[in-house]
Amino acid sequence: MGLLLLIVLILLLVGGLPRWGHSREWGYGPSGGLGFLLVILLVVMLFTDVIHFSRF
């Protein structure tokens, strides 16, 4: 479930970049907000062991 949410957020982040025609006038606001959500999701997934990070 967490991996699916991560993939959806990455797709939203790419779709919100101002490079595409539908989002050219939005600026960097949506991609910055989605990037922030992506970082929060990654931190939560690391601390709940959804992503198994090998510790040295």
mmCIF file of the N, C-alpha and C atoms, coordinates in Angstrom:
data_MODEL
# 
_entry.id   MODEL 
# 
loop_
_atom_site.group_PDB 
_atom_site.id 
_atom_site.type_symbol 
_atom_site.label_atom_id 
_atom_site.label_alt_id 
_atom_site.label_comp_id 
_atom_site.label_asym_id 
_atom_site.label_entity_id 
_atom_site.label_seq_id 
_atom_site.pdbx_PDB_ins_code 
_atom_site.Cartn_x 
_atom_site.Cartn_y 
_atom_site.Cartn_z 
_atom_site.occupancy 
_atom_site.B_iso_or_equiv 
_atom_site.pdbx_formal_charge 
_atom_site.auth_seq_id 
_atom_site.auth_comp_id 
_atom_site.auth_asym_id 
_atom_site.auth_atom_id 
_atom_site.pdbx_PDB_model_num 
ATOM 1   N N  . MET A 1 1  ? 0.824  -1.195 0.000   1.00 0.00 ? 1  MET A N  1 
ATOM 2   C CA . MET A 1 1  ? 0.000  0.000  0.000   1.00 0.00 ? 1  MET A CA 1 
ATOM 3   C C  . MET A 1 1  ? 0.862  1.251  0.000   1.00 0.00 ? 1  MET A C  1 
ATOM 4   N N  . GLY A 1 2  ? 1.914  1.237  0.818   1.00 0.00 ? 2  GLY A N  1 
ATOM 5   C CA . GLY A 1 2  ? 2.791  2.398  0.890   1.00 0.00 ? 2  GLY A CA 1 
ATOM 6   C C  . GLY A 1 2  ? 3.538  2.626  -0.409  1.00 0.00 ? 2  GLY A C  1 
ATOM 7   N N  . LEU A 1 3  ? 3.928  1.536  -1.063  1.00 0.00 ? 3  LEU A N  1 
ATOM 8   C CA . LEU A 1 3  ? 4.639  1.658  -2.335  1.00 0.00 ? 3  LEU A CA 1 
ATOM 9   C C  . LEU A 1 3  ? 3.724  2.227  -3.411  1.00 0.00 ? 3  LEU A C  1 
ATOM 10  N N  . LEU A 1 4  ? 2.471  1.821  -3.404  1.00 0.00 ? 4  LEU A N  1 
ATOM 11  C CA . LEU A 1 4  ? 1.509  2.348  -4.364  1.00 0.00 ? 4  LEU A CA 1 
ATOM 12  C C  . LEU A 1 4  ? 1.307  3.847  -4.156  1.00 0.00 ? 4  LEU A C  1 
ATOM 13  N N  . LEU A 1 5  ? 1.198  4.266  -2.907  1.00 0.00 ? 5  LEU A N  1 
ATOM 14  C CA . LEU A 1 5  ? 1.046  5.684  -2.600  1.00 0.00 ? 5  LEU A CA 1 
ATOM 15  C C  . LEU A 1 5  ? 2.278  6.469  -3.030  1.00 0.00 ? 5  LEU A C  1 
ATOM 16  N N  . LEU A 1 6  ? 3.448  5.888  -2.847  1.00 0.00 ? 6  LEU A N  1 
ATOM 17  C CA . LEU A 1 6  ? 4.687  6.531  -3.270  1.00 0.00 ? 6  LEU A CA 1 
ATOM 18  C C  . LEU A 1 6  ? 4.719  6.703  -4.789  1.00 0.00 ? 6  LEU A C  1 
ATOM 19  N N  . ILE A 1 7  ? 4.309  5.704  -5.527  1.00 0.00 ? 7  ILE A N  1 
ATOM 20  C CA . ILE A 1 7  ? 4.288  5.784  -6.992  1.00 0.00 ? 7  ILE A CA 1 
ATOM 21  C C  . ILE A 1 7  ? 3.293  6.841  -7.458  1.00 0.00 ? 7  ILE A C  1 
ATOM 22  N N  . VAL A 1 8  ? 2.128  6.895  -6.831  1.00 0.00 ? 8  VAL A N  1 
ATOM 23  C CA . VAL A 1 8  ? 1.126  7.898  -7.198  1.00 0.00 ? 8  VAL A CA 1 
ATOM 24  C C  . VAL A 1 8  ? 1.651  9.300  -6.923  1.00 0.00 ? 8  VAL A C  1 
ATOM 25  N N  . LEU A 1 9  ? 2.311  9.505  -5.786  1.00 0.00 ? 9  LEU A N  1 
ATOM 26  C CA . LEU A 1 9  ? 2.856  10.821 -5.477  1.00 0.00 ? 9  LEU A CA 1 
ATOM 27  C C  . LEU A 1 9  ? 3.955  11.227 -6.453  1.00 0.00 ? 9  LEU A C  1 
ATOM 28  N N  . ILE A 1 10 ? 4.782  10.290 -6.871  1.00 0.00 ? 10 ILE A N  1 
ATOM 29  C CA . ILE A 1 10 ? 5.827  10.602 -7.851  1.00 0.00 ? 10 ILE A CA 1 
ATOM 30  C C  . ILE A 1 10 ? 5.194  10.994 -9.183  1.00 0.00 ? 10 ILE A C  1 
ATOM 31  N N  . LEU A 1 11 ? 4.154  10.289 -9.598  1.00 0.00 ? 11 LEU A N  1 
ATOM 32  C CA . LEU A 1 11 ? 3.473  10.642 -10.842 1.00 0.00 ? 11 LEU A CA 1 
ATOM 33  C C  . LEU A 1 11 ? 2.815  12.016 -10.750 1.00 0.00 ? 11 LEU A C  1 
ATOM 34  N N  . LEU A 1 12 ? 2.224  12.342 -9.606  1.00 0.00 ? 12 LEU A N  1 
ATOM 35  C CA . LEU A 1 12 ? 1.646  13.672 -9.419  1.00 0.00 ? 12 LEU A CA 1 
ATOM 36  C C  . LEU A 1 12 ? 2.716  14.750 -9.436  1.00 0.00 ? 12 LEU A C  1 
ATOM 37  N N  . LEU A 1 13 ? 3.867  14.442 -8.864  1.00 0.00 ? 13 LEU A N  1 
ATOM 38  C CA . LEU A 1 13 ? 4.966  15.400 -8.847  1.00 0.00 ? 13 LEU A CA 1 
ATOM 39  C C  . LEU A 1 13 ? 5.446  15.686 -10.268 1.00 0.00 ? 13 LEU A C  1 
ATOM 40  N N  . VAL A 1 14 ? 5.591  14.658 -11.075 1.00 0.00 ? 14 VAL A N  1 
ATOM 41  C CA . VAL A 1 14 ? 6.018  14.848 -12.466 1.00 0.00 ? 14 VAL A CA 1 
ATOM 42  C C  . VAL A 1 14 ? 4.938  15.586 -13.256 1.00 0.00 ? 14 VAL A C  1 
ATOM 43  N N  . GLY A 1 15 ? 3.681  15.264 -13.031 1.00 0.00 ? 15 GLY A N  1 
ATOM 44  C CA . GLY A 1 15 ? 2.590  15.930 -13.742 1.00 0.00 ? 15 GLY A CA 1 
ATOM 45  C C  . GLY A 1 15 ? 2.394  17.373 -13.337 1.00 0.00 ? 15 GLY A C  1 
ATOM 46  N N  . GLY A 1 16 ? 2.849  17.737 -12.157 1.00 0.00 ? 16 GLY A N  1 
ATOM 47  C CA . GLY A 1 16 ? 2.696  19.109 -11.684 1.00 0.00 ? 16 GLY A CA 1 
ATOM 48  C C  . GLY A 1 16 ? 3.836  20.032 -12.046 1.00 0.00 ? 16 GLY A C  1 
ATOM 49  N N  . LEU A 1 17 ? 4.866  19.510 -12.690 1.00 0.00 ? 17 LEU A N  1 
ATOM 50  C CA . LEU A 1 17 ? 5.984  20.364 -13.094 1.00 0.00 ? 17 LEU A CA 1 
ATOM 51  C C  . LEU A 1 17 ? 5.526  21.349 -14.168 1.00 0.00 ? 17 LEU A C  1 
ATOM 52  N N  . PRO A 1 18 ? 6.024  22.567 -14.124 1.00 0.00 ? 18 PRO A N  1 
ATOM 53  C CA . PRO A 1 18 ? 5.560  23.582 -15.081 1.00 0.00 ? 18 PRO A CA 1 
ATOM 54  C C  . PRO A 1 18 ? 6.060  23.374 -16.508 1.00 0.00 ? 18 PRO A C  1 
ATOM 55  N N  . ARG A 1 19 ? 6.721  22.298 -16.774 1.00 0.00 ? 19 ARG A N  1 
ATOM 56  C CA . ARG A 1 19 ? 7.218  22.004 -18.116 1.00 0.00 ? 19 ARG A CA 1 
ATOM 57  C C  . ARG A 1 19 ? 6.077  21.550 -19.037 1.00 0.00 ? 19 ARG A C  1 
ATOM 58  N N  . TRP A 1 20 ? 5.063  20.918 -18.479 1.00 0.00 ? 20 TRP A N  1 
ATOM 59  C CA . TRP A 1 20 ? 3.977  20.374 -19.284 1.00 0.00 ? 20 TRP A CA 1 
ATOM 60  C C  . TRP A 1 20 ? 2.969  21.470 -19.633 1.00 0.00 ? 20 TRP A C  1 
ATOM 61  N N  . GLY A 1 21 ? 2.245  21.289 -20.725 1.00 0.00 ? 21 GLY A N  1 
ATOM 62  C CA . GLY A 1 21 ? 1.315  22.302 -21.207 1.00 0.00 ? 21 GLY A CA 1 
ATOM 63  C C  . GLY A 1 21 ? 0.178  22.609 -20.252 1.00 0.00 ? 21 GLY A C  1 
ATOM 64  N N  . HIS A 1 22 ? -0.368 21.585 -19.602 1.00 0.00 ? 22 HIS A N  1 
ATOM 65  C CA . HIS A 1 22 ? -1.521 21.812 -18.735 1.00 0.00 ? 22 HIS A CA 1 
ATOM 66  C C  . HIS A 1 22 ? -1.150 22.527 -17.441 1.00 0.00 ? 22 HIS A C  1 
ATOM 67  N N  . SER A 1 23 ? 0.130  22.529 -17.064 1.00 0.00 ? 23 SER A N  1 
ATOM 68  C CA . SER A 1 23 ? 0.521  23.136 -15.790 1.00 0.00 ? 23 SER A CA 1 
ATOM 69  C C  . SER A 1 23 ? 1.559  24.242 -15.965 1.00 0.00 ? 23 SER A C  1 
ATOM 70  N N  . ARG A 1 24 ? 1.693  24.771 -17.156 1.00 0.00 ? 24 ARG A N  1 
ATOM 71  C CA . ARG A 1 24 ? 2.725  25.771 -17.421 1.00 0.00 ? 24 ARG A CA 1 
ATOM 72  C C  . ARG A 1 24 ? 2.501  27.050 -16.623 1.00 0.00 ? 24 ARG A C  1 
ATOM 73  N N  . GLU A 1 25 ? 1.259  27.467 -16.429 1.00 0.00 ? 25 GLU A N  1 
ATOM 74  C CA . GLU A 1 25 ? 0.973  28.727 -15.739 1.00 0.00 ? 25 GLU A CA 1 
ATOM 75  C C  . GLU A 1 25 ? 0.871  28.568 -14.226 1.00 0.00 ? 25 GLU A C  1 
ATOM 76  N N  . TRP A 1 26 ? 1.004  27.377 -13.706 1.00 0.00 ? 26 TRP A N  1 
ATOM 77  C CA . TRP A 1 26 ? 0.887  27.155 -12.272 1.00 0.00 ? 26 TRP A CA 1 
ATOM 78  C C  . TRP A 1 26 ? 2.120  27.612 -11.515 1.00 0.00 ? 26 TRP A C  1 
ATOM 79  N N  . GLY A 1 27 ? 3.273  27.613 -12.153 1.00 0.00 ? 27 GLY A N  1 
ATOM 80  C CA . GLY A 1 27 ? 4.520  27.913 -11.459 1.00 0.00 ? 27 GLY A CA 1 
ATOM 81  C C  . GLY A 1 27 ? 5.024  26.670 -10.731 1.00 0.00 ? 27 GLY A C  1 
ATOM 82  N N  . TYR A 1 28 ? 5.887  26.891 -9.749  1.00 0.00 ? 28 TYR A N  1 
ATOM 83  C CA . TYR A 1 28 ? 6.485  25.761 -9.035  1.00 0.00 ? 28 TYR A CA 1 
ATOM 84  C C  . TYR A 1 28 ? 5.737  25.412 -7.744  1.00 0.00 ? 28 TYR A C  1 
ATOM 85  N N  . GLY A 1 29 ? 4.643  26.058 -7.454  1.00 0.00 ? 29 GLY A N  1 
ATOM 86  C CA . GLY A 1 29 ? 3.905  25.799 -6.219  1.00 0.00 ? 29 GLY A CA 1 
ATOM 87  C C  . GLY A 1 29 ? 3.422  24.372 -6.063  1.00 0.00 ? 29 GLY A C  1 
ATOM 88  N N  . PRO A 1 30 ? 2.680  23.834 -7.038  1.00 0.00 ? 30 PRO A N  1 
ATOM 89  C CA . PRO A 1 30 ? 2.187  22.458 -6.881  1.00 0.00 ? 30 PRO A CA 1 
ATOM 90  C C  . PRO A 1 30 ? 3.297  21.423 -6.775  1.00 0.00 ? 30 PRO A C  1 
ATOM 91  N N  . SER A 1 31 ? 4.346  21.563 -7.570  1.00 0.00 ? 31 SER A N  1 
ATOM 92  C CA . SER A 1 31 ? 5.417  20.566 -7.503  1.00 0.00 ? 31 SER A CA 1 
ATOM 93  C C  . SER A 1 31 ? 6.181  20.681 -6.191  1.00 0.00 ? 31 SER A C  1 
ATOM 94  N N  . GLY A 1 32 ? 6.292  21.895 -5.646  1.00 0.00 ? 32 GLY A N  1 
ATOM 95  C CA . GLY A 1 32 ? 6.943  22.062 -4.346  1.00 0.00 ? 32 GLY A CA 1 
ATOM 96  C C  . GLY A 1 32 ? 6.125  21.439 -3.229  1.00 0.00 ? 32 GLY A C  1 
ATOM 97  N N  . GLY A 1 33 ? 4.805  21.619 -3.282  1.00 0.00 ? 33 GLY A N  1 
ATOM 98  C CA . GLY A 1 33 ? 3.935  21.020 -2.274  1.00 0.00 ? 33 GLY A CA 1 
ATOM 99  C C  . GLY A 1 33 ? 3.919  19.510 -2.359  1.00 0.00 ? 33 GLY A C  1 
ATOM 100 N N  . LEU A 1 34 ? 3.879  18.988 -3.576  1.00 0.00 ? 34 LEU A N  1 
ATOM 101 C CA . LEU A 1 34 ? 3.905  17.534 -3.742  1.00 0.00 ? 34 LEU A CA 1 
ATOM 102 C C  . LEU A 1 34 ? 5.262  16.961 -3.365  1.00 0.00 ? 34 LEU A C  1 
ATOM 103 N N  . GLY A 1 35 ? 6.322  17.704 -3.628  1.00 0.00 ? 35 GLY A N  1 
ATOM 104 C CA . GLY A 1 35 ? 7.658  17.262 -3.211  1.00 0.00 ? 35 GLY A CA 1 
ATOM 105 C C  . GLY A 1 35 ? 7.766  17.173 -1.703  1.00 0.00 ? 35 GLY A C  1 
ATOM 106 N N  . PHE A 1 36 ? 7.155  18.143 -1.018  1.00 0.00 ? 36 PHE A N  1 
ATOM 107 C CA . PHE A 1 36 ? 7.131  18.130 0.443   1.00 0.00 ? 36 PHE A CA 1 
ATOM 108 C C  . PHE A 1 36 ? 6.373  16.912 0.959   1.00 0.00 ? 36 PHE A C  1 
ATOM 109 N N  . LEU A 1 37 ? 5.226  16.607 0.352   1.00 0.00 ? 37 LEU A N  1 
ATOM 110 C CA . LEU A 1 37 ? 4.470  15.411 0.739   1.00 0.00 ? 37 LEU A CA 1 
ATOM 111 C C  . LEU A 1 37 ? 5.261  14.138 0.463   1.00 0.00 ? 37 LEU A C  1 
ATOM 112 N N  . LEU A 1 38 ? 6.015  14.125 -0.621  1.00 0.00 ? 38 LEU A N  1 
ATOM 113 C CA . LEU A 1 38 ? 6.836  12.969 -0.958  1.00 0.00 ? 38 LEU A CA 1 
ATOM 114 C C  . LEU A 1 38 ? 7.924  12.741 0.082   1.00 0.00 ? 38 LEU A C  1 
ATOM 115 N N  . VAL A 1 39 ? 8.558  13.805 0.531   1.00 0.00 ? 39 VAL A N  1 
ATOM 116 C CA . VAL A 1 39 ? 9.589  13.681 1.569   1.00 0.00 ? 39 VAL A CA 1 
ATOM 117 C C  . VAL A 1 39 ? 8.980  13.179 2.868   1.00 0.00 ? 39 VAL A C  1 
ATOM 118 N N  . ILE A 1 40 ? 7.827  13.709 3.254   1.00 0.00 ? 40 ILE A N  1 
ATOM 119 C CA . ILE A 1 40 ? 7.157  13.249 4.480   1.00 0.00 ? 40 ILE A CA 1 
ATOM 120 C C  . ILE A 1 40 ? 6.797  11.773 4.364   1.00 0.00 ? 40 ILE A C  1 
ATOM 121 N N  . LEU A 1 41 ? 6.277  11.360 3.206   1.00 0.00 ? 41 LEU A N  1 
ATOM 122 C CA . LEU A 1 41 ? 5.921  9.955  3.008   1.00 0.00 ? 41 LEU A CA 1 
ATOM 123 C C  . LEU A 1 41 ? 7.145  9.057  3.094   1.00 0.00 ? 41 LEU A C  1 
ATOM 124 N N  . LEU A 1 42 ? 8.258  9.476  2.505   1.00 0.00 ? 42 LEU A N  1 
ATOM 125 C CA . LEU A 1 42 ? 9.479  8.674  2.580   1.00 0.00 ? 42 LEU A CA 1 
ATOM 126 C C  . LEU A 1 42 ? 9.973  8.534  4.013   1.00 0.00 ? 42 LEU A C  1 
ATOM 127 N N  . VAL A 1 43 ? 9.916  9.610  4.784   1.00 0.00 ? 43 VAL A N  1 
ATOM 128 C CA . VAL A 1 43 ? 10.356 9.548  6.181   1.00 0.00 ? 43 VAL A CA 1 
ATOM 129 C C  . VAL A 1 43 ? 9.459  8.612  6.978   1.00 0.00 ? 43 VAL A C  1 
ATOM 130 N N  . VAL A 1 44 ? 8.152  8.713  6.785   1.00 0.00 ? 44 VAL A N  1 
ATOM 131 C CA . VAL A 1 44 ? 7.218  7.834  7.498   1.00 0.00 ? 44 VAL A CA 1 
ATOM 132 C C  . VAL A 1 44 ? 7.449  6.381  7.106   1.00 0.00 ? 44 VAL A C  1 
ATOM 133 N N  . MET A 1 45 ? 7.682  6.133  5.808   1.00 0.00 ? 45 MET A N  1 
ATOM 134 C CA . MET A 1 45 ? 7.915  4.762  5.359   1.00 0.00 ? 45 MET A CA 1 
ATOM 135 C C  . MET A 1 45 ? 9.222  4.207  5.912   1.00 0.00 ? 45 MET A C  1 
ATOM 136 N N  . LEU A 1 46 ? 10.242 5.040  6.052   1.00 0.00 ? 46 LEU A N  1 
ATOM 137 C CA . LEU A 1 46 ? 11.502 4.575  6.633   1.00 0.00 ? 46 LEU A CA 1 
ATOM 138 C C  . LEU A 1 46 ? 11.341 4.221  8.103   1.00 0.00 ? 46 LEU A C  1 
ATOM 139 N N  . PHE A 1 47 ? 10.594 5.056  8.844   1.00 0.00 ? 47 PHE A N  1 
ATOM 140 C CA . PHE A 1 47 ? 10.443 4.807  10.272  1.00 0.00 ? 47 PHE A CA 1 
ATOM 141 C C  . PHE A 1 47 ? 9.462  3.686  10.593  1.00 0.00 ? 47 PHE A C  1 
ATOM 142 N N  . THR A 1 48 ? 8.583  3.341  9.677   1.00 0.00 ? 48 THR A N  1 
ATOM 143 C CA . THR A 1 48 ? 7.652  2.238  9.919   1.00 0.00 ? 48 THR A CA 1 
ATOM 144 C C  . THR A 1 48 ? 8.115  0.954  9.246   1.00 0.00 ? 48 THR A C  1 
ATOM 145 N N  . ASP A 1 49 ? 9.333  0.940  8.725   1.00 0.00 ? 49 ASP A N  1 
ATOM 146 C CA . ASP A 1 49 ? 9.951  -0.226 8.081   1.00 0.00 ? 49 ASP A CA 1 
ATOM 147 C C  . ASP A 1 49 ? 9.185  -0.735 6.870   1.00 0.00 ? 49 ASP A C  1 
ATOM 148 N N  . VAL A 1 50 ? 8.495  0.148  6.165   1.00 0.00 ? 50 VAL A N  1 
ATOM 149 C CA . VAL A 1 50 ? 7.918  -0.239 4.882   1.00 0.00 ? 50 VAL A CA 1 
ATOM 150 C C  . VAL A 1 50 ? 9.041  -0.366 3.871   1.00 0.00 ? 50 VAL A C  1 
ATOM 151 N N  . ILE A 1 51 ? 9.994  0.570  3.942   1.00 0.00 ? 51 ILE A N  1 
ATOM 152 C CA . ILE A 1 51 ? 11.215 0.477  3.149   1.00 0.00 ? 51 ILE A CA 1 
ATOM 153 C C  . ILE A 1 51 ? 12.285 -0.073 4.075   1.00 0.00 ? 51 ILE A C  1 
ATOM 154 N N  . HIS A 1 52 ? 12.854 -1.200 3.738   1.00 0.00 ? 52 HIS A N  1 
ATOM 155 C CA . HIS A 1 52 ? 13.868 -1.821 4.582   1.00 0.00 ? 52 HIS A CA 1 
ATOM 156 C C  . HIS A 1 52 ? 15.223 -1.234 4.234   1.00 0.00 ? 52 HIS A C  1 
ATOM 157 N N  . PHE A 1 53 ? 15.692 -0.351 5.082   1.00 0.00 ? 53 PHE A N  1 
ATOM 158 C CA . PHE A 1 53 ? 16.972 0.320  4.879   1.00 0.00 ? 53 PHE A CA 1 
ATOM 159 C C  . PHE A 1 53 ? 18.025 -0.466 5.630   1.00 0.00 ? 53 PHE A C  1 
ATOM 160 N N  . SER A 1 54 ? 19.004 -0.989 4.902   1.00 0.00 ? 54 SER A N  1 
ATOM 161 C CA . SER A 1 54 ? 20.036 -1.799 5.558   1.00 0.00 ? 54 SER A CA 1 
ATOM 162 C C  . SER A 1 54 ? 20.960 -0.897 6.365   1.00 0.00 ? 54 SER A C  1 
ATOM 163 N N  . ARG A 1 55 ? 21.069 -1.201 7.620   1.00 0.00 ? 55 ARG A N  1 
ATOM 164 C CA . ARG A 1 55 ? 21.930 -0.415 8.511   1.00 0.00 ? 55 ARG A CA 1 
ATOM 165 C C  . ARG A 1 55 ? 23.274 -1.102 8.612   1.00 0.00 ? 55 ARG A C  1 
ATOM 166 N N  . PHE A 1 56 ? 24.337 -0.335 8.535   1.00 0.00 ? 56 PHE A N  1 
ATOM 167 C CA . PHE A 1 56 ? 25.686 -0.908 8.598   1.00 0.00 ? 56 PHE A CA 1 
ATOM 168 C C  . PHE A 1 56 ? 25.964 -1.300 10.022  1.00 0.00 ? 56 PHE A C  1 
# 
